[in-house]
Amino acid sequence: METTGTLSNSVREVKHCPECGSPLIRLPILICAHCGEERPLRCYWYRSGSNSYIAECVDLDLLSQGDTLEAAIGKLQESMHGYLEVAFEGESTKGLVLRLSPLSHRLRYYYHKLKCWFSSRLRGLHGKHFLPATPELVKRYLSHC
C-alpha cells in the first residue's frame, strides 16, 4: 500500500513532451455516471512576471504558482487531486465539481490554447501538451446530463 507522501510525490511528478521536452500537465478525467462521456479538465500554464509561473485549472477554479514551471504544474496537479478527493469523499458533489473560473480566466485559457495551436502548426508539431492523468490521479464518476 502506498503512503500518503509517496502518493503526493507521484501526483506532483511532471512528465515532459517526447517531441519538444516541454512540461505536460496531467489532466484528471471525470466520467458521466449516466452517459459515460469522459471529460478531461481544462488546464494551462503561463509566465507571471519574470520570476514565476502560474498553472491553472479553469474547470475547478484552482491555480498554483511556482518559481519554476515544473513546480507550478506539480502544485496544480496536487491541488486538483486533493480537491477531487475531498469533493468525492462526501455524499453529494453538487456544487463542488465543476466550478468554473471567472470568465476572464477562461478567455485567457482559450487565448493560450489558440496561441499554442498556431505555434505547433508553424513548428510542424501535432501533439498536445496535456497528458491524461494516470488512474491514481483521478478518474471519477459524476453526472452532467
N, C-alpha and C positions, 0 to 999 in steps of 0.2 A: 504494500500500500504506500502511496506517495505521501510525503509530509507536506504540510502547507507551504513551507519555504521552498521545496522543490517545485511544487505546482506554480507558485508565484514566479520562480525563475523561468519555468517553461513558458508561462504566459507573457513574460517580458521579453523573451527571446525574439530578436528581429532577424528575419530572413532577408536575403538580398536577391535581386533580379539576376538570373543567369546570363542575360543578354548584356545589360549595361552596368550591373553591380549596385544600382541604387536600392535603398532600403524599401521593403514592402510592408504594408500594414496587413496583418492577418485579420480578416473580417469575420465576426460572428455571423452565423446564418440562422435566421428564425424561420420556422416552418409553420404554415397554417394548419391547425388541427382539423379543419373541415375539408379543405380542397387539396392540401399537400403542397401548395406553392412554396418554393423556397425564396427567401428574401434576405440577401446579404445586406448588411448595414452599410450606409454610405459614409466613408471616411476619407480624409485627405490631410495633407500637411502643408505648411508654408513657413517661410522665414519671417521672424518677427524682430525687426531691428538687425543689428549686425552680430549680436552675440547669442541669439536664442532662436528656437524653433517651436512652432505650435503644431500639434496634431489634434484633429477634431473629428468627432462622430456626430454628424448632423441629425441622425435618427434618434439618438439618445440624449442630445444636448449635453455632451461631455467634451471637454478639451483638456489637454495637458501641455505643459511647457517643459523644455529641456535645453541644456547648454549645447547638446548635440542632437542631430536628427534622430539617431538611434535611441537616445534617452527619451525624447518626446514620444516617439512611436511606442516604445516599450511601456511607458507610463500610461498611454492611452489604451493599449491592449489590456493592461492590468485593470484599469478603471472600468472598461467595458465588461470584462469578465466578472469583476466584483459586483458591479451594478446588476448585471443579469442574474447572478447567483442569488442576490438578495431579493430581486423582483420576483423570481420564480419560486422562491422559498415559501412565500405566503400562499394563502388560499386563492386570492384573486390578484390578477395582474392588471386589472382595469386602471388605466391612467398611469401605469408605471412603464409599460413597454409600448412602444414607440411614442416618444415625446419629442417632437420636432424642435430643433434650434430656431432662433429668431430668423425671420425672412432674410435679413442681411447676411447671416452666416450661410444659409442655403444658397443664396445668389453667389457668394464667394466660392462655394463648392462647385457650382456649375461653371463659373468662370474658369476655375482651376482645371476642371475636367476638360473643358473645351480647349484650353491652352495646351494641356498635355496631349490631347488628341492631335492637334496640329503639329506639335513638336515631334511626336512619334512618327507621323507621316513624313515629315521633312527628313528625318534621320533613317527612314525605312524600317522602323521597328513596329511590330504589330501586337506586342504583348501588353497586358495591363499591368499596372504597378500596384496591384492589390492581390492578395492571396487568400483564398478561403481558409477559414480557421480550421484547425485540427479538432477532432471531437472533444478533447479535454478542454478546449477553449470555450465552446458553447455551440450547441445545436439544439435549440429549444422549440417547443410547440406552442403556438398561440393562435388566436382566432382573429382574422382580419376581415372575413367575409360572412 
